[in-house]
Amino acid sequence: MPVLGHFDDHGSQLPARCKPLHGLALQALVLGGIVLLAEQQRIGREQAQQAPGPWGRRRTAGTAGQQQEQALRLFACLLQWLALTALPGAGRAQADDHADISALLQSGQAAQALTLAEQRLTEHPRDPQLRFLRALAQTDAGEPERAIASFTELTQEFPELPEPYNNLAVLYARQNQWDQARATLEMALRANPGYATAQENLGDIYVWLASQAYSKAMQLDANSAASVRPKLALIRELFGTDRAR
């Protein structure tokens, strides 16, 4: 039985667009929302104080619209400041966390990597890189069911990322869930058609499904053995020397 060996372990390289807001960034965003709300309330009070005449209403509407536009511009400026000041520092700290966990995994210290990932996730529960690395640690620590659950959550919350799909498919294949593995790899390639790792793993799945079909054909008709056996031999040679672990 083949084992898909192409397990993507580059979780720290997940796209930056998936990084959530943390700490100071989130606080500043909330503050901006409060400022915007206060400005809108002020505009509403000014509207209530205007004369009831039709011309007054027209002037009020125009003035209120301009004030609301100014408030929105203020909020946009706040977000720009946030992007330039708050996020880089948080990103560097989290990058260090990712590097530390990856180093533990590469040195075979899966239990320590898992512990560190769990600790960091209490501070940054939405960080996809940390969650990806936790799933890798769960896999290396011999906890496939927890790893499957972790990768599944990532595919649900970040469907644009192909790496969690690929690793989830590898785990399905190790449990002989070939149809589920194939469907999951197809999802990975839908997210990124240029993802070579998932493409190769999908090829392995098709080869193994072919071997099952050949074996079934021999069971159904013994006369097919002459044409089927050479194909099965090639498949067994391929997986027996190149991919089996």
N, C-alpha and C positions, 0 to 999 in steps of 0.2 A: 504494500500500500504506500503510495507516495505521500510525502509530507511537504507541504508548501513551505519553502525556506525563506521566501521573500517577505519578511515581516518588517514593515517600515518603522524604524526606531528614531526618526528625526522629528519628534514632537515639538522640540524647541524651535523648529523652523516653520511652524504654522503661520499663515499670513497675519500680518499686523492688524488687518481690518477686524480681526476677531477679538482683539484685546478689549476688555471692558474697562469702564471707568472705576477708579478706586480712590479711597482716601480723600485727599485734598481736591482732586478733580470732581468727585461726586458732590462734595460740600459746596464747591464753587458753582456747580450747575444748579443745585437747589437754591443757593443764594440768588442766582440770576433769575430763577423762576419767581422767587418772592419779590424781587425788584420789579419785574414785569407785571406781576399781579397788582402791586401797589400803584404802579403808574396807570394801569387800566382803571383801577378804582377811583383814582384822582380825576381821570378824564370823565368817568361816569358822574361824579359829583358836580363837575363843572357843567355838564350837559343839563343836569337837573336844575341848575341855577339860572339857565338862560331864559330869556323872554319866550312866551308861548307862541308868538307870531310866526307865520310861515317863513318870512325872510330870516328871522332869528334861527329857526331850525336849520335852514340851509347853511348859514354861516357856521353854526355849531357842528354840523355834520362834517363840513370841510375841515374845520379846525381840529375836531376830534380825530379825523382820519390822519391828519398830519402828525398829531401827537402820538397816535398809536404806531405810526411808521417810525417815529423817532425812538419810541420805546423798544420796538423790535430791533432797530439798528443797535441800540445800546446792548441788548441781549446778545446779538451776534458778535459784537466787539468783545463781550465778556467771554464768549465761547472761544474766540480766536486767542485771547490772552491765555485761556485755560490750556489750549492745545500747545502753546509755545512755552508755557512755564511749568504747569503741573505734571503733565504726562511724561516728559522725558525722564525725570527723576524716578518716577514710579516704574517706568519701563526698564531702567537700568537695574533697579533692585530686583524686579521679577526675572530679568534675564540672568542675574546671578543665581537665583533660585533654580531656574531651569538648568543652568550649567552644572550646579552642584548635584542635582538629582540625576542628570545624564551621566555624570562622572561615576556616581555610585553604581548605576546600572551597568556601565561599561566595565567596571571592575568586579562585577558579579555579586555586588552587595544589594540584592533585590529587596531584602527585608528592611534595610536601612533606608533605601530609596523610597520605599512605600511609606515608611514612617514620616520621612521628611516631606513627601508630597502631601500627605494627610494634614500635617501641621500647617503647611503653607496654604492649603485650601481653606482652612478655617478663616484665614485673612482675606483670601481672594477666591471665593467659591465659584465664580463665573469664569475664571481664567482657563481658556481652552487648552493652552500649552500644559499647564499643571495637571489638568484632568487627563490629557493624553499620556503624560509621563506616569501618572498614577496607574492608568490601565496597563502600560508596559510593565510597571513594577509588579502589578498583580499577576500578569502573565508569567513573568520570570520567577515569581514567588510560588508558583504552582497553584494559583487561584483562578482557573479559567472561567468559572461561572461569574465571578465578580468582574473579571476583565471584560467578558461579553456584555455584562450590564453597563459597564462604564463606557465602552466603545459605542454601544447602542444609544446611550444618552447623547453622546457627542454627535452621532449622525442625525439625531432628531433635532438638536438645538443648532447645529452648524452643518446643514446639509450640503453646503458648498465646498466642504473640505473632503478630499478623496481619501486621505490617509486613514481616518478611523474606519471607513468602509473596508479598505484593504485588510487591515489587521483583524477586523471582525470576521471577514471571510476566511482568513487563515485559521482562526479559532474554530469556525464552523467546519472547515475541512478536516481538522484534527479530530473532530467528533464524528466524522463520516457523514456530515450533513451537506452533501454535495450540491443539491439543488439550491439550498439556502446560500451556500458559499458562492455559487455562480451568480445568483440574483444580486447578491451584495457587491460582488466585483463589478457587475454591470452598472450598479449605482455609482461606484467609484469612478468609472469611466464616463458616466453621464456628467458627473461633477467636473471631471478634467479628462477630456479625450486623449490628452498627451501624456497621461500617467503610465509610464512604461512598466513599473512594478506590478500594477494591477493587471495590465495587459498580459504580462508573462504568466502571472498566477492564473488568469482566466484560461490561457492556453493549457496549462497543466490540468485544470479542472476538466476541460473538454477531452483531453487525452485519457484521463482516468475514467470518465464516463464512457468513452469509446471502449476501453478495456472491459468494462462491465457489460456493455452491449455485446461485445465479441464472445465473452464467456457465456452469456445467456443464449446466444445463437448456437453455440456448440451443445448446450444442454437440450435445446429444442430440436436440433437436427445434427446427428453425429456425422452426416455426410459433409457438413461444412467445415469439419476440422482441418482438412487439408489447406483450405484457403485462410482460415482464421488463425491457426497456430503461429504462422510466421509473423502476423501482425501483433499478436500477444507477446511474442518473444521480443520484438523490437521495443514494445512499451516497457516490458519488465527490465530490459537492458538499460533503457533510458533512465528509468526511475531508480533502478538498482545501483547504478554507478554514479549518476550525476546529482540526484536530488535526495536519495534516501539518507536519513541521518539517525 
